[in-house]
Amino acid sequence: MFSNATKYAIRTVLLLASKDGLEKYKVSDIAKKLDIPKPFLSKILQKLAKANLVSSAKGRGGGFYMTGENLDKTLLDIIDCIDGRNVLDECILGQPTCSDENPCPLHRYYKDIKRDLLMVISDASVGRLSIDLKQTV
């Protein structure tokens, strides 16, 4: 459903959030730690920073980090930034036209799942997810 870019963006944001803004990460360090190609990650981080989903500092001691405002952002904000909100409206089977009037075989089942997923990801803040991840590790 989500592109690799969005999956990488979520993993990156959660890594940054795990340090509570105390540590700045260089792109190369994030790429190595998460096994993401550095040039691809650079583009993702640029988008995230432009959308104020992560913060960055240039120069010596610079890098990417999270502020309190960044931690309040949701998974939906990240998905919207990278893939666009319409990714959630796409047909689960990849049909070009799928709606209540012209449904694919799974439309009626996926419609409810999609509604529930949207509710969960629009409520899931990065900060809360980071805390939950720390407790499960």
Secondary structure, 3 states (H helix, E strand, C coil): CCCHHHHHHHHHHHHHHCCCCCCCECHHHHHHHHCCCHHHHHHHHHHHHHCCCCEEECCCCCEEECCHHHHCCEHHHHHHHHCCHHHHHCCCCCCCCCCCCCCCCCHHHHHHHHHHHHHHHHHCEHHHHHHHHHHHC
